[in-house]
Amino acid sequence: MKVAELISPELSARLRRLRLHARFSPYTQGIGQQASRSRGAGLEFAQFRAYEPGDEPRHIDWKLYARSDRFFVRDATRETPLTAWLLLDATASMTQADAARPEYSKLVAAKGLAACIAEVALQQGDSFGLITVGDGIAGLPAASGRRHRDQLWLALDRVHCGDQAPNATALLPLLERIAPASLLVILSDGFDATLVELAERLAAARREVLFVQILACEERDFPFTGSHVFRDPETGERRRGDAEAMRDDFLRRFGEARAALARRLAASGIRHVEYPLDASLDAPLQRLFGSRRQELAGR
């Protein structure tokens, strides 16, 4: 399934209401969505000031003009760009899909989520880069613009799951590639311990890390009946058993594992949301980026 097929017009419309934001202030200069202290035309209102030659007419407050018969400009805080990194888990467990929708695997969902986040970054003039972790580490450097967005879509279409999980040593260069005050979004099922450890290390090094945990509906619901063969995609190990007899124990242990991961990430200050494969692609992004005011109020 191509990335372009995942982004419907309805989804694109909903994405336009989202805003990427980071708790840490970026150190670079430019026009973007992250507020800095320099004045200019941005999104956050700062003050009114008298009109000066060269100001754009669209920034004039016409209601204030009607009351005072003088031109005033709505001044706003200038915005600095954000760099958003998308880390895509392409290990073997991401091949899992539900029988009801076999073409929509965890990896396909991760690609769609990455494309959605890149679209939001594009809308607000921010840079975005891609890192894929499977047999090796690949991706695209951070940049902005529609051409870069198209390159990212092509790169996502080429990603396939690897057979070997990454080791901690191979992931260490990412600590240098992702600059301080960047926003890193990890798209993974959370089964690989080295990626979780990387998230913790990056958060400790003052990178803002978000973790979107992708879950198959069959993992969440365990709808199987009768005798069933279960296979571990990472190790290839197979286990046969009676599904009804296994259900309660599986759901209990899987729930405990999810709760343990959530606690572990929270302890490092990492925001974490779950994305089951039967949810809309923007559902986890609405929770992370839907309302900055609500997110700030919840701290």
C-alpha positions, 0 to 999 in steps of 0.5 A: 500500500502506497503512502499516497493512498493513506492520505485521503482528502478528509484526513488532509483537512483534519491535519490542517487543524494540528500544530507541532510544538515542543516544550524545549525552545529551538535555538535556530532562527527563522519563521515557523511555529515555535515562539521566540522573543523577537517581534514579527508576524507570527501566530501568538498575539503580543501587543498592538502598535502604531502602523508604520510604513511597510507594514502589511495591511492584513495585519491592521486591526480594523475594529480598533481603527473603527473605534480610534480612527487610527491604524494599529497593527496586531504585533505577534511574537516571531516564530522559530522553526522546529525540526521534527524527526520521524523514527520508523521501527522497521523490525520484524514485528512490524510486519504484523497485521490483522486478518480482517485487514491483512494489507494494513500492517503495523509498518504501513500504519507507521508509514502513514503516521510519519507522512501525516506528521510530515504534512503538518510540519510542511504546513507550518514551515518546519523541517522534518527528517526520517530515520528507519531502523531495521536491518540497518539505519537509513532515512533522509536528513531534515529539510523543509518544503514540498519537494522534501515531503515528496522525497520522504513519501518515496523513501517511506514507500521503499521501507521494508521490515528487516529480520534483525533487531538493531543493537544499542551500539548501532543506534548511538550515532542518532544521539548526535544526528538529532540536535538538542531541542528537536522533536523526535516521534518514534513510531513503533510497537514497543517490542524492541527494548533497544528503541525504548532505551534509545528514547530514554537516552534521547529524552535525558539528553534534552531531546523531546521524545514522543512515542506512538505505540502501534497495536494490532487489534488482534493483540488488543482483543485476542479474538481467536477461537479453537486450536491456533498456531501463534508465531513470533515474527522476531524469532520464528518460534511457533506455539500451538494452543487452545485460543479460548484457554489462552485468552485471559492469560494473554490479555492480562500479560499483554495489558501489564506489558503495555502499562509497564511501558507507559510507566517507563516512558512517563518516568523519562518525560516521554509522551506516549499514546497508543494507536490500534490499527482500527483507529483513524490515522490522525487519532494519536496525532489529535491527542499529541498535537490537537490543542496546544492550550489543552496540552499545556493545561494538562501539565 
